[in-house]
């Protein structure tokens, strides 16, 4: 009898966004996290994840992230979602808009529960948009970058809304000659060598809590990166994935 085959390791990108109770990863806490997984090289959407997170204290600037204190009551603490989050990020390049900020918060949250995040390649869509658009870019914010690329509006300052918009910027930027295919390929290969710890799950079912219902994956509607002779457009697939 053939032994069960081991699934291939994840390969691609984890687009991450966090909403936090303040600006310092050392003094403030994550209150919401959103992740969009993209494959490589087609940059098709594989999965999405989001949840509010109980910071164990004040949620911070509600005027910015629009998360009220009562909304995190009953939400999971970071320790509860850490095993699932590590599984999502394992083997992938971490992408964010000002990625050092989002990754910095995640690293500190993992550190608080005694988990060291390995050195993982990152890709910043803010820097990528500046390289691709140059003087045509009126500002560096996610809103300015999506507008400059002609991308649709999004639910700003929600973790999943920002992660989806960042994924769209990544896909649009990497579909241009200035996107830098070779450095991206090298980063993808490096990410697969990073040794993420395998964390024990404390419960069978993952507990999440969201401020609104998370619908099925929508079509992201922008061209994929084309490092080889593959189709420049992501086909829609059943369930709304792109």
Beta strands, then each sheet from edge to edge (+ up, - down):
strand 1: 12-20
strand 2: 30-39
strand 3: 45-52
strand 4: 92-96
strand 5: 122-124
sheet 1: 3+ 2- 1+ 4+ 5+
end
